Amino acid sequence: GAVVSQHPSWVICKSGTSVKIECRSLDFQATTMFWYRQFPKQSLMLMATSNEGSKATYEQGVEKDKFLINHASLTLSTLTVTSAHPEDSSFYICSATTGGRPSGANVLTFGAGSRLTVL
Amino acid sequence: AQSVAQPEDQVNVAEGNPLTVKCTYSVSGNPYLFWYVQYPNRGLQFLLKYITGDNLVKGSYGFEAEFNKSQTSFHLKKPSALVSDSALYFCAVRAPYSGAGSYQLTFGKGTKLSVIP
């Protein structure tokens, strides 16, 4: 089945540094990838929708200059948290559709998530 | 705007007993409904979905869910719970693709299922 790989799974960084998280679709082409943020004991919050070859669409309240998303190929999207601060500490999860014309019936395949801790 | 409600933060059930995790939704048009499961420090795994057709949907690991349009519900069920079913369960809804370029999946807050040996 479809597999999405996310790396790194854990990252600790100092305040003020930038961190890049990669999301790869291993056996399918993902025209669209989604980035979510999950706080402890809470649901997933959609941050942005990433379309290959175009700018990401950010949800309201998400700072696009702080959370840089790049989707340069059909199998790779990256999320860069710039000038990270302790409040950015969270669990970040990406997901991807199995390609083709977008359909509401498409099942999203999720990565295993990346836990970011900013000291 | 679409929304999902999971009224129970936690559900406890004895191993071998049937389990139900509740979900109600609100969406314009016919809904696409999903259940995902999340194990600690992991991403979400797809369990099952309802798109159209038979209201009773069967999914992975023996789970099933029943779509009830009049009650706008999509409760997750399993006849006999296993300790390994203990996890966080998310219900999600999406409106049919509208051509607007976005087909956002809206998640409920999640329900923690604990199966007691």
Interface residues (C-beta under 8 A of the other chain):
Chain A: V4 Q6 S9 F34 K41 Q42 S43 L44 L46 T49 N51 T57 F91 I93 S95 P102 S103 G104 A105 N106 V107 L108 T109 F110 G111 A112 G113 R115
Chain B: Y32 F34 Y36 N41 R42 G43 L44 Q45 F46 K49 I51 F90 R94 A95 P96 Y97 G101 S102 Y103 Q104 L105 F107 G108 K109 G110
